Amino acid sequence: MKIAINRLFVGYKPASMSSNRYLSKIKRTYQPKKAGFSGTLDPFAKGVLIIAFGQYTKLFRFLKKSPKSYRATLWLGAHSDTLDIEKVDLIKEIPHIPHEKIIQTLNSLKGKIDYLPPKYSAKKINGERAYKLARNDEEINLKKITSTISKIELIHYNHPFLTFEITISEGGYIRSMGDIIANKLGTFGSLSALERLHEGELFYNKEIALDPIKYLNVKQNYYLSDHDDILLGKKVYIENFQIKEEGEYFLKIGTILSIIKIEDSKVTYILNGVKLC
């Protein structure tokens, strides 16, 4: 299969597979020289994973990846230190919960919410991943993070399993949301299933190649002088740009993409010379 050196697309990771293992599978299929993904999915989870080949791997942080939507099933009465089905060590029978209370609880999460990430997460503590410390039973002092929940709704409730969909800002932890919901309902719980439905404007569509320009989260700017200045990475000056306000911008000159930053009336390159396919 002949594939462009630079390529951006959305894959769909199956459950019971790490994101790294899924990427290896993708690499065996397409055989790119360089490949990467954005936004690790937990092994037990399934769903969309943004994949890039070649120079497009440098674009991850500039993509429109927020908010993200998930469908999750919360197993009420199941205890797990990982907050998911992988380490369930206690199952407790709990009484049926009225639908009205569940809906009220879900609605109470809308807006900004401060909470602790799971201790089994990729958050770094003094340079170490939290999940590595947790596996070694070392002390973990995570700081609270803030997420914004723009939408959350009950999909169905088949006691003791509660399925909900949530749209949350980038960096949100759905396992923590499940824990919060269970606590508000007077019990504990763990996610038995999790599916990422989309990341911002990026949805799964049979691994079709995407035009990265359409998914950049920075505005376009225009260089009004000799385009070779940009193509050769020469020093450039603010007076030669159409937009002079501070911020990050992308420039498209022919088939070459560059990203610049304007700050304190100075222009610096963040990324330069990416070949568009």
N, C-alpha and C positions, 0 to 999 in steps of 0.2 A: 504494500500500500504506500503510494507516494504522497507524503504530507508536507505542507509548507513548513519551513524551518521555524517560523514564528506563527504561533496559533493560539487562539483563546477560545475556550468552549466550556460548557457546563456538563460535568459528568454526574452519574447517579450511583453513589456508593451503596452497596447492599449492607444489610445488618450482619453482625458477627464477623466483621473484617475491619482492620485498622485502616486509617486513611493512607498510611504509607504503603501498606500492602495493596490497596486499591490502585494507588499511583503506579506501583510496579506492574500491575496487570495492564494498565493503560499504556505504559511504556513498551510492554511486550507486543501490544497490538499495533501501535503507531511507530515504534522505534525512533523516537526523537533523540537528538544528541543531548538535549537539556530539557527537563520538565519539572514542574512544581505545582503545588496547589495552595489555595488560600482558605483559611478557616477550618481547622481540624474538626472532624466529626468523631465523637466517641465510638469505639468499636461496636457497641451494641446498637448504635443509631444507624439510620439509613437516610438517604436523601441527597440533595444537590451539593456538589463540590466543584468549585471553580478551578479549572485546570488551564495551565498555560505551557507552551513550549518556547524554547529559544529566548530571545530578548523580551518577549511578552511577559515572562516571569517577573520582570522589573516593574510591571504596571499594577500589580495587585493592590498596593496601597492607594492608588489613584482611582479605583473603580467605584461605581455606585453600588455598594454592598449593604447598605442599610436603608430601611429596617429589614429585619429578617423574620420570616414566618415559619412556625413549626406546628406539627401536630404531635401531641404527646398523650400517652396513656399512663395515668397515675394509679398504682396499686395501693389502695388505702389499707393500712394495717401491716404492711410489709416493711421491715426495717433493714436498711443497708447503709454501711458507712460511705459507700460510693454514691448513694442516693439513686442508684439504678439497680437493675435486676442482677448484675454480675456478682454482687456479694451479699445477697439477702441472707440474714442469719436469724431472723425472727419473723413469724407471721402470727398476727393477732386478729381474732375475729372481732369486728366492730359492727355496731348497729347500722342499719340502712339510714342514709342521710337524705332529708327532703331536698327535692330539686331546687326549691326556692332558696334554701340556704347555700347550696353549691353556687348557684348563679350570683347570689349576693356576694359570696366570697370572691368569686372570680372578678366581678366588677370592682371590688375594693382594691384590686391590684393595678387598675388603670392609672396612667400618669407616671410620675417619677417615683422610683422605689430604691431605697438604700438597703443593701443586704450583703451577706458574706458569700463569696464564691465557694464552691465545694472544695473540701480539703484534697480530694482526688481531682485536681485540675492542673492545667499547665501554667498556672500563675507562678511567678518566680518569687522566692523568698531568699534573700541574700545570695542570689545567683543560682539557686537550686529550684527545680520544679517542685511544686507542692505535692504532687502525687508520689514523687520519689521519697520525700520525707515521710509521707503518710504510710507508705509501704514498709518503711523502716521503723515505724512507731516513734518517730522523732516529733518534737514539739513544733506545732504549726501556728503561727500568728498571722493570719490573713487580715488585710484591711478591707473595710467595707467598700463596695463599688456602687455606682448609681446607674440604673438603666431606666429607659422610658418605654412603657408598655402602651402602645397606641390602640391595640385591639386584643381582646381575649374573650372567648366564648366557649360554652359547653357544646360538645358535639354529641356525645351520648354518655349515659351512666348506667352501667350494668354491674351493680354492686358485687365486689368491692373495687371495680375498675371504672375510673373516671377519665374520659377522653376529652381533651380540650385543644383548641387552636389558639396560638398566641403570636402576635406581631410585636417584636421587641427591637430596641436599638442594638447596634453592633457591639459585640462583647458580652451580651447577656448570657446567663447560664440557666437553661431550662430545668436542669436537675434541681437547682436552688428554688426555682419557681414552684416546682412540684412539692418540695419540702415545706415551703411557706404556705401553700394551699392546704396541705395536710394538717399543719399546725393550727391554721385558722379554723379548720373543721374539727379540731379537738383530738387529733390522732397523729400518727406518723405515716409516712408513705415513701415509696420509691417508684421511679419511672420503670415501667415494664416494656415500653416501646417509645421511640422518638424518631420523627421524620422531619428533616428540614425541607420545606416546600420551595423556598426561594431565598436568595440573598439580594436585597434591593430589587433591581430591575433584571436580575439574572435568574432565569428559570431553566429547567432541564428541557431540552428539545433534541433528543437523539444525537447529542454530541456534535451538532452542527457548528461549524466555525463562525465566530462572531467578529464583527468589526469593532475593534477596541475603542475607536473614536466615539461610537454611540454610547459607550458605557463609562466614559471618563467622568469623574466627579469634580473636574476643574474646568473653568471657562476657557474658551479659545481666545487667543490674542493674535495680533498680526504685527510682523516685523516690517517696517516701512523702508528699510534701507537694503543694502546688498544681501540677498539671501545666502550667499556663500559665507557670510560672517557666521551664520548659525550652523550651516552644514559643516564648516571647518572648526566649529567650537571656539571661535574668536571671542574676545571680550566685547560685550555689547552694552549700549547705554540707553537709559530710560527714554530719552527724547525720541528715539527711533521706534518706539512701540505705540500702537494705536491706543491701547489702554495703559494708563500710567499709575492706576491705583495699586496699593499694596495687595499682594495675594499671589497665589500659584496659578499658572496658566499653561495651556498646551499650545504649541505652534505646529502647524502642519505645512511643510514645504515640500511639494511634490509627494513622494512616497516616504518621506522622512518625518518622524514624530519627535518632538523635543518638549520637555517640560521645564519651565523657568519659574523663578521666584523673584518678585519685586518687593524689596524691603529697604526702608531708609533711602529711597531714591536710587538704589543700586539693583542691578540685575545679576542673578547667579543661575547657573544651570543646575537643575536637580537631576535631569535625565536628558541625554542628547544622542541623536543618531539612531533611533530605533526604526528599523525598516518595516514599513507597513506592507502586509501581503494582500 
